[in-house]
Amino acid sequence: MNVVVIGAQWGDEGKGKIVDYLANEAQIIVRFSGGANAGHTIVIGAEQYALHLIPSGILYPDKMVILGAGMVIDPVALFKEIKMLRDRGIDTMGRVFISDRAHIVLPRYIEIDKARDLARKKPIGTTGRGIGITYSMKSDRDGIRIADLDWKEKMEELDAADREFLAPYVEQLKAMSIDLSSFLFHHKNSQTLFEGAQGTLLDLDLGTYPYVSSGMSCAAGAAIGGCVGPRSLDKVLGVFKAYSTRVGNGPFPSEFNLDAEDELCRFVRETGREYGVTTGRPRRCGYLDLVALRYACLTNSIDSLVMTHLDVYDTLDEIKACVAYRIGDKMVETFPASVDALNKAQPVLRTFPGWKKSLTNALTYEEFPIPAMEYIEFIERFCETPIDIVSVGYDRKETIIRKSPWTKYSS
């Protein structure tokens, strides 16, 4: 069975924890998009791991993880990450593979990335990791892939500095290289997780363009970046937080009003540890945007949702969620493509009672306070999508499974 896990917001939804949790029942985990600009934090007891390129399932000793064709790979970041894992007792030997169709991030791309964003009249707020430039080179057909490392003529096209940079990594990268489509065909009876990076609202086509990532963050990207046909994907899980966050610039209709809601913003940011894993930047915070979440469900054919960070609201008297936008004199209940419209949108909020009780120690959904269940069930009705998993903490064990993700929904 092939299960896709994507972000249903602007990224940072907790996909890393969820993939790590679900990987217990998988044999193969494929990351299908993004680069070292993404960050997944995994907490196991007192141990915490920050991963940027390697799929979250690596922490299980018997899993194979693959960097897919839709990824752009910085060799420095990759081998630094592998060393970190080995230094902490995680054996990666023979378990980390790279699609031979994945593209490589070169140092000069990083410099171009930083300079280009600074030169924009309205900077996008990239991480400066060279990701967008690598994807641009790919689209311009000037990039270099893992498969090209053996292509003498292609290597000679590179600058001397590029060749010098790649030289120490060539043999290691080639040793990890695989034909991903053939590999997955020969493991077609395995349980495979396809792990996304960023989120739907940062997808190049579906997101808040131009304030988006350069790759495919949507479920369709799993087929392309994972080198499988779309009909090979059995289920799509969308991960979202009980509130919304965004990193960098761009529209954010449900963002907290810092003049009136600064205290609430600081509470959510600190309680939810809302700082970038890769950059350390504080994340912008706001109410759960149900208009955007429903849009993510529709555009990704999400079969079920995974809710994270619900425990952040444990102490609040009341919570709110955005159920529509007011744009000028119009009430809007769908997610606009226009950034101008989104910048002008004012959130229409619905208030829910708080539950004033810790959810962290709950072992089953039935142990949740009634107000917490009512909040969850309202979201399900609004999005017409079930919430099958609820995370109430950072640790693996702080995860409530209402329905197994490895169970297919009947059509």
N, C-alpha and C positions, 0 to 999 in steps of 0.2 A: 504494500500500500504506500502511496506517495502523498505526503501531507505537506502543504505549504504554510509557512508562518510569515505573515507580513505585518508591518505597522499600519494601523488604521488612522493615525493622526499625523503629526509632523515629526515623527521619529521619537526616540527616547522613551518608548512606551513600556519597556521592560521585556523586549523580545528575547534578549540574551538569557534571562532567567527562565523564560518559558521554553525556549529551545533546549536549554540545559536539562530542564525537568523532563520534557518529552523524549529527549534522546535516550533516556533509560530504556525505552521500549523500541528504539530504532537501532539499525545497524550502520546506516550511512547518513551523514549530515552534509548537505551541499549548500554552501553560501553562493547565491546566484548573482549578486550585484554589489556595487560600491567598492570602496577601498579603505585605506587606513584613516579616512575621515570619520568612520563609524566607530562606535565604542559600545561594547557590551560588558556589563559588570555581573559576575557570577559570585554568589556568596554561599559557601558551604561551611556551616558552623562558624568557627572563628576566622576561617580563611576567605580572602577576597581576591578575585582574579579579574583584571581588566584586559579584555581581548579587543583587538581592532581589525584583524584580518582573518584569523583562524576561527572557524565555526565553533560555537559554544559546546558542542558535544565532545570536544577533545578531552575534557576532564574525566570522562569514563575510559577506563583502560582498554576496553574491547571495541571501541568505535572507530570507524574510518571517517575522516573529514576531508572535504574537497573544496578548494577554491575554484568556483565555477567560471565559465566562459564570459559571463557578464561582468566579472570583476576587473579592477585595475590594481596591479600589485606593485608596491614599493618593496624591492628586495631588502633594503636596509630595515624597514619596519617589520617585514616578515621574519627575517632571521633573528632580529632582536626579540621578537615575540616568542619564537621557538626556544631561544636560549633562556628566556624568563621562565617558561614552562618547565624546561629540563632542570634548571637550577632549583625549582620548587618541587622536584620529584615527579613530574608528569612525563612519562616516556612517550615521545612523539615519533620514534623511529618506525618507519614503515606504515604510519597511520595518517600522514598528511600528504595529500596529493593536490596537483594543480592542473586544471584543464589546459591543454596545449593551445587553446584559442584565447586564453586570457591575455590582456594587454599589460605592459610593464610601464611603471611610472619612472621617468628619468629625472635626475636632479634639476636640470634646466626647466622642466615643466613646473616644478615647485616655485622657482623664481618668477617665471612668467605668470603663474597663478596669482601670486601676491601682488605683483606690479599691476596686473590687469584689473584686479578688484579695487585697488587704490585709485586707479585712473578713472573708474566709473563715476559718473555724476551722482548716481545713487548706488553705492556699493551693495552687493548682495550679502556680504558677510560670510564668505567662504572660510573654511578652516585653514586655507593656505597650504594644503597637502599635495597640490598638483593634480587633484582628481579630475576637475573639470577640464583642464588642459589635456590630460591624457584621453579623456572621452572625445574632446574636440579633434585631437590627432587621429583617433580611431575613425571618426566620421569623415575626416579629410583624407583618409586612407594613407596617412603618413605615420601611423603608429607602429610599434613593434610588439609582437606577441611572443609567448613562450616558444611556440613552434618555429619562430623565425631565428632562434638562437643558433640553429644548425645551417642556416641559409647564408652562405658566404657573401653573395652579392648584396643581400639586404644589410648585413652587418657592416659592409664596406660603405653603405650609404650614410651610416651614422657619423656624427662628429667624433673626432679622436677622443674627446672628453667622455662621450657616451660609452664608447667601447672600453675605455679605461675603467669607467665606473662599473660596467657589467662584468668585466673579466673575472673578478673573484667569485661571482655568483653563478656563472654560466653552468658549470657542471652540476652544482647543487640543484639548480632549477630544472635542468634536464632530467635529473634523477627522480624528481618528484612529478614530472609531467606525465599525463595520461590522456588518452582519447576518451573524453567523458561519456559521449553517447554510447560507445562500445562497452565501456566499464559498467554503466548502469544497465545496459541490456543484459550483460552477463550476471548481474545481481538483481534481476527483475523480480525475484521472489523475496527480496529483502524489504524491510520497512525503512523507507527513506524520508528524511525531513529536508525540505528546501527552505533555507533561512534567508529572509530578506534583510536589507539594510535601509536605514532612514524610514520613511513612511509614505503612505499614499499621497498625502498633501505636499510632499516634496518630489513626487514623480515628475519626470520631465514633461510628460504629456497631460497627466491628470491633475497635477499640482498647481500651486499658485505662481505660475510662470510670470516673470523670470526668476522669482525667488524660490528656486527649486534646486535639487541636486541634478547632476548631469546623466545619471543612469536611470534604470527602470526599477522603481520601488514598488510597483504594483504586482499583483499575483501573476499577470501575464508574463512578467519578466522571469518568473521561475521556469517557464517552459524554454524560453530563449537562453537565458543564462545557465540553465541546468541541462541544456542539450537534450531535452525530451519533447515530445509532442504534447500539445495542450490536453489531449484526451488521456494522457498518461497521469495527469494530476487528479487525484481522487477527492481531495478535500482542501479547503482553504480556511485557515484560522486567521482572524484579524485581532491583533493585540491593541488595546487602548487603556489609557489611564482613567481613573475616576474623575479627573480634571483634565485640563489641556496645558501643554507647554509648547514653546517654540524657541529655537536657537537662531540667532542671526536676524536679519531684516526681513521684511515682508508683512503682508496683512495678517491680522490675528483678531477677528471680530469679538471673541469672548474674553479677550485679555482683561485682567483686573485693572480698574481705574486707579492708578497710583496716587492720585490726589485724594480719593475717598477710601481706597481699599489697600493702602500700602501695608497695613498690619496683616491683613489676610494674605497678601502676596508673600510677605516675608515668612509667615507661618507655613504656608504650603511649600515654599522653596526650601526652607530649612528642614521641615519634617520629612519631606519627600526626597531630600538630598538632590535637589534639582540643579546640578552643576554638570557640565559636559565631561564625559569620561575622557575624551580625546583632548579637549582644549582647556577644561576647567572653567569655562565661561558660565556665569549664572544664566539659567534658562528663564525666559519670559513665561509667566504663569497666568492662567485664567480658568474660567468655568468650563466644565465639560461642554463641548460644542456638539450637540446632537444632530444639527443640520449637516455638519461636516462628516460626522460619524455615519449617518445614514447614506450620504454620498459615497463614502468609502465602501460600505456594504454593497451598494448597487454596482459600482464600477469594478469590483473585484470578485463578484459572485461569492462573497464571504458566506460560508456555511454556518460558522459559529464564531462567536466573539470570546475573547479572553480579557477579562477586566483585571487591571493591576492597581496597586496603590490605594485600594479602597480604605485601608486602615489609616491613611493620612487624615481622613475626616472623623476619626473616632471620637474626638473631644468636642466637636463643634455642635452648637445648639441647632443650627440649620445649615443646609447646603443648597446650592442653586445650580441649575443647568440651563444652557441656552437652547431654546426650542424653536426659535425663528429669528430673523433679522428685520430690523426696521431700516430701510434705505430710503431717505427722503420721506415721502408720504406713503410709501408702499410697505406692506408686510410681505416678506419674502421667506419662503419655507424650503427653497432649494439652494444648493451651493453655487454661487455665480462663478463664471470663468473670469470675469472682469476684476482685475486687481483694484481698479478705481472704485468699483461697487463695494468690494470687500473692505476697502479702507474707510468707506463712508458708513458701513453697516454698524448699527447699534444692536447689541444683543437683547432679545426678548427673553427674560428669565422666568423660570418656574422654580418655586421654592419647595424644598422637601424638609421634613423634620429630621434632625440628627438622631443618632442612636445612643450616644453618650456611653459607649461600652467598647472595650477592646475586642477587636475581631481576631487578633493574632493567634489566640489559643484555640480557636474554633477548629474542630476536626471534620465537621460536615456542614453543608449549607443550612441544614435545619437548625443548627445552633446559632445562626445569625439572629440578631434582634430584628423584629418585624420591620422597623423603618429602613434598615439596610436592605432587606429583601424587597421592600416596596420600591426603593430606588432602582435596584437591579431590574426588577420586573417592568418598571416603567420604560427603562432604556430598551429592553427587549421588544416591547410593544411598539415603541416609536420607530425603531430600526427594522422591525419585522425580522429580527435575527436573534436566535437564542444565545445566551451567555452560558457557555458550558464549563468555563474555568474561571475561578476568582482567586487572585493572589492577594494575600493579606500580610505580606512581609517579604523580606529579601531572601530568606533561606528556602531551600527546596521544600522542606516539610511544611512551610507556610503557604500551601497551595490547596485549594478546594476543587476537586473534580466533580462536576455534576453529571457529566457524560464523557466517556472516554473519547479522546480525539482520534483514536484508531478505529472508531466505529463509523461506518459510512451512513450518511443520511439517505433514506429512500427517496427517489425522484418522484 
